[in-house]
């Protein structure tokens, strides 16, 4: 089956949201409060993606296996003023049935290549501290934790978010 990546557009907001929702419900089980995961709707991020596309905030690309959308990546200029001049990988998600098959690396390499072509010589991303699978994935692909921690509040629970960085050679 052929593998392809194409740029997402306004019309793809529901597909992107669906991938995010299904991924959250699986990847964050035991990390994010169950009550939060259970209330996530498939269209949770549709409005956000449409807004981002309209404003040109981020770029999103979708990974297809044949005709089926199986993953997505969102990236662009850093949202953090302290990291001006950096690129940021905002999100990378695979549908649960396609995790662990080596497909995520295609999305990550693609996004990093795009950031490099946009003139960035370094990029970063955030990973929840409890998400050891994602942390190993990013470390395997050359990202390293800076030691910097952020906090994310979800349903009154504080979750540690770790900044990982990558410098292009």
N, C-alpha and C positions, 0 to 999 in steps of 0.2 A: 504494500500500500504506500502511496506517495506521501511525502511530508512536504508541507509548504507553510510559509509565513506570509501573511498579508496585513497591510495597515488597516486598522479598524477605523470606521467612520461612524457618524451619528446614527446610522441605521443599525449598527452593531451593538448599541448600548445594552440591549436585552441579553444578547449572547455573552457579553463581558460580565454583566451582573450575575447571570446564571452560573458562570464558571467560578466567580468569586464566592457566591453563596454556597454552592456545593463544596467547594474547597474549604471554606471556613468551617463548615459543619463537620468535616472530617479531620483536617489538619490541626485544628485548634481544640479538639476534644481532649479534656483533661488539662488544658492550659487556660482557656477562656471559660468563664462560668457557663455551665450547661444551659441555664435559663436564657442566656443571651443567644447562644447558638440555636436553640430551639425556636426562637422567635424571628430568626433571619428569614426574610422572604426572598424568593428568586429575583424579584425586581428591586431589591434593596438599593442597588447602586445605579439604577437606570438614570435617574435625574442627575446624579453627580457626573456620570460619564457624558451625558448630553451637554451639561454645562461646561465641562472641561474641553470638549471638542469645539463648542461654540467660541470659547475664549482662547483656544489654542494653548491651554495650560500644560498639558502632557500629550505625549503620543502613546497610543496603545496599538499593539500588534497581536494578531491571533494566529495560533499554531493549528494547522489543519492536518489531520491524518485522513487522507482521501478527501471526502467531502465534509467530514465531521470536525467541528471546532472542539479541540481537546485541551487547549491551554491559552493563556494570554499573559502579556507583559506590558506594564505601563512605566514610562520613563520620561526624563526630560531634564530641564535645568533645576538645580537645587532649590528646594523651598526654604532652606535654612540660610539666613543672611550671613551667618558665620562661615558658611561654605560657598561663598560666591565664587563663581568660576568652576564649580564642580558640577558633574552630572549626577543624577539620582535615579536609581531603580526604585520606583515607588511600590510596585507589586509584581509578583510573578506567581501565577497559580495554574495548576493542572487539575483537570477533572480527576476525582479520586480513582477511577478505574484505569487511569493512565499514569499514575504516579509510580516511581520506581522502575520505569522502563527506559530511562535515559533520554526522554524527550525534553525535559526541562532545560537541559544543557543547550539545546538548540535555541530556545527562547532567550536564555541568558546571553549566549554568545552573540546572538542577533542584536539584542538591545545594546550590549556593550560596543559592538561594531558601529551601531548608529550613533551612540554618544561620542565615540571617537571621531567619526566623520563630521560631527557637529562641532568639533574642535576642543572637546574636553580631554584633559590628560589624566584625570582622576574622577572617580565616582564613588558613591556610597549608597548604602541601603540600611534599613532597620530590620532587625529580626527579634521576635519575642524570645527572651532568654530561655523559656521552657520549650521552645521549638528546636530540639536538638537535631532533628532530621534536616531542617532547613539550614541550621548553623553548619552542620557537616557538609551539606551540599555547597554552600557558598565558600567555605574554607577549601574544599576540594578544587574549586574553580578560581582560587587565588585571592579571595577576599580575606581580610584579617580584622579581628575585633580591635578597636582603638582603645578599649577600656572605658569608653563613654557609655553611660546608661541614661536612658530617658524613662519616663513613666507614662503609661497608658492606663486610663481609668475606664473600666468596663463594669457596669452595674455595681459600682462602689468598691470594686476590687482593683488594687494597684498591681499592674503587671510591668515587669522590667522589660524595656526595649533596648537592644544593643546595636550600636552603630558599627557597621562593617565597612571597610574601605578597600578600594582597588586602585592601583596606579598603573596606567597603561605604559608599556615599555616603548 
